[in-house]
Amino acid sequence: MDSLLPAEDDPGPLTPFLSRLRTNAAEPALLAVLPVVAAFVLFRWFHFIADEPYWLYITLVLAAGASRVVYSALWAESRRRWHLGAYVGAAMAVIAVVAYSTGWGPILSIGFLFGAATALEVFGSKATVPCLVWTAVAMILGQLAIALHLAPTLIRRPLVHGVAALGLLGALFVIGLLGRADAAREASDAELRRSERRFAALVTSSSDIVIVADAGGVVTYASPAFESVLGYPSAEDQNLMADTLLHPEDQSGLTDIMGGAQGPSSTIHEEIRLRRADGDWLWFEAAITDLRTDPDVNGYVANLRDITRRKDAEERLAHSAVHDALTGLPNRTLILDRAHQMVARARRENLSVAALFVDLDNFKDINDTLGHEAGDRLLQAVAHRFEGMLRASDTVGRMGGDEFVVLTESVPMAAGPELVADRIRDVLREPFCIEGYDQVPLAISASVGIATGVRESANELLRDADIALYRAKAMGKDRWMMFEPAMQSAVLDRLELEMDLRSALEHHEFLLLYQPVFDLDSVRACGVEALLRWRHPTRGVLAPDEFIPSLEDTGLIVDVGHWVLTEACEQAAQWHRRGHALTMSVNVSMRQLEIDAFVDHVRGALSRSGLDPGSLILEVTETTLMRDTDATVSRLKALKELGVLVAVDDFGTGYSSLAYLRQFPVDALKIDRSFVAAMGDSAESVALVHTLVQLGRTLGIETLAEGIEEQWQLERLQGENCERGQGFLFSRPVDPGAIEALLTSTLSAASAVSSGTADTQ
């Protein structure tokens, strides 16, 4: 039967019966039986109870005490349900025998309440039902004993049974109330225990630290995370002073914050640092509650969450926000901030300050030829050298690209900044050995712009240094220039020119002139080259050298080049329709060839004009070809698929590599005018022109000489079998009408020659 009981009724380990019996018999509470015996004897003496023999009452009271010792030893510590029923039944039976032996049985039903209270104390609320059942059974059996004249009664019949019914109802009602109160208490205790277990589980398993410190700052409690996070042995968790854990810089601030807290039980939130056992400092997000007025705590309770990783990430993020990711130097934001501070100090303390803008000369060539990775490593090496040469009080930063800035103060006004500029250039003179490119030591120089003196703002100081740098590069690079006010005027002129350029295309201010290209064997025009001019509203017609660099710098060259391509194709198509089968040469800039849309630009110009693609020659420089060889080869092949021709302009002045002639789909070489001009007094130039012409013939590439201005130059080029040429000897760049007049006169002369020959024959 026991096997059918709930698991909670399974017996636990029981103390041996005899041992429990001796323990119960030795309880001082058992001596309370003696006063009860004396009371019963006294009541019997005065006839307050039934006139039963004295020995009966003495025996009953002693037997009641002894039976309680016995059944408590048998069942009080048992967890079996039937032991609970037996314990309560025995207790109620003893109470009933004693009560009904006095003759006042029903009136003494209060004794059952004491029995129930004892059972509820021992077994809890689960004894409620047995107490109700056995109380009813005991009183019913007692009343049955009175009815059968087995038990005495001092209450006349039939009132004795009515008193018993009322006493039973009252006893059952009170026992029920006691049971419900006990059940409520047990439920409350159980919830409290569950809450305590949950709290213990959270505190034990949580990575957050909970500590309690008394008013004197002594740690009186620390959760297990205290040891795992901070590394202090559990034996040392307590009695540590909070001040020894807290970072010195945080102590005063935390004290002020706690002092300003709004009374007891208030909580403050703060970020603090605590010392680990190994000496390291960790960041914590702390919620500290003042519970000094709570007698159970009498101190401060702090909940601490480790945020060291977050703080490290924030510091890295803050560092990256003001430092260059590649070199680790201050970036533009931090440079400007330090420049503001430097200028402010200079104004307060009358210090001399200087800003130096440093730009690496020809860095783009290294970046383009060896790749961006080599360029990045070179920038890192340059940054390392700059850091090693400057004072701790100076600042060196990277503005972007290959441009660096040096801020220095307290330098002598006489020659001080210039010496810094010379040192900068000197540290760069030793070639750089870049990892992975050791076989090619990289030599690099720098241009430096210097601005000194106190300005109204840091922006003005940096602006003037940048202007000086621009001037240094314009003067030939590898030099420094000190800012002068006149330089700003030049920059303003350049900016004004750029502003005018942005509206020139919209206002139709550009125009094309055409310079004829002649077949040197027959000395007849076979093509033209389109040359851009700008009809400026106030400055007149400007040559390309005056505005093409600005077009390149601003990127406007792409839109202007697109217009040139469209206009030139349309003009060539018109001449073709009039019977003049000329080729049209158009110069292509580096910026144009870099964009993916350039092939579409060419395709669109040919489609709209109807020009035969074989009549369009795109001229690119050697530098443009070598900028990004893979992308350039890809685009040139796409252009060749359209049917257009490709010529290399200014050949011989750049890389002049046979390798790229094999790699790129080239149709023509244009010999630079400088070689043609030097043929009269330089044997080397004559030899070079000869070599270039022969190279073209060997590779099946047409050669064209530029800058033919003298008759002897034409004759020598004819002697070298150069195929085509152009220059002032034939014609300057002219408008389309002049080209048509030239073509017409050439045709008339040819017709006259042909007619004269026929008459002779």
Buried (B, 14 or more C-beta within 10 A) or exposed (E): EEEEBEEEBEEEEEEEEEEBBEEBEEEEEBEEBEEBBEBBEEBBEEEBBBEBEEEEBBEBBBBBBBBBBBBBBBBBBBBBBBBBBBBBBBBBBBBBBBBBBBBBBBBBBEBBBEBBBBBBEBBBBBBBBBBBBBBBBBBEBBBEBBBEEEBBBBBEEEEBBEBBEEBBEBBBEBBBEBBEEBBEEEEEEEEEEEEEEEEEEEBEEBEBBBBBBBEEBBBBBBBBBBBEBBBBEEEEBBEBEBEEBBBEEBEEEBEEBBEEBEEEEEBBEBEBBBBBEEEEEBBBBBBBBBBBEEEEBEBBBBBBBBBBEEBEEEEEEEEEEBBBEBBBBBBBEBBBBBBBBBBEBBEEEEBBBBBBBBBBBEBBBBBBBBEEEBBBBBBBBBBEBBEEBBEEEBBBBBBEEBBBBBBBBBBEEEEBBBEBBEBBBEBBEEEBEBEEBEEBEBEBBBBBBBBBEBBEEBEBBBBBBBBBBBBBBBEEBBBBBBBBEEBBEBBEEBEEBBEBBEEBBEEEBBEBBBBBBBEBEEEBBBBBBBBBBBBBEEEEEBEEEBBBBBBBEBEBBBBBBBBBBBBBBBBBBBBBEEEBEBBBBBBBBBBBBBBEEBBEBBBBBBEEBEBBBEBBBBBBBBBBBBBBBEEBBEBBEBBBEBEBBBBBBBBBBBBBEEEBBEBBEBBBBBBBBEBBBBBEEEEEBBEBBBEBBEBBBEEEBBBBBBBBEBEEBBEBBBEBBBBBBBBEBBBEBBEBEBBBEBBEEBBEEEEEEEEEEEEEE
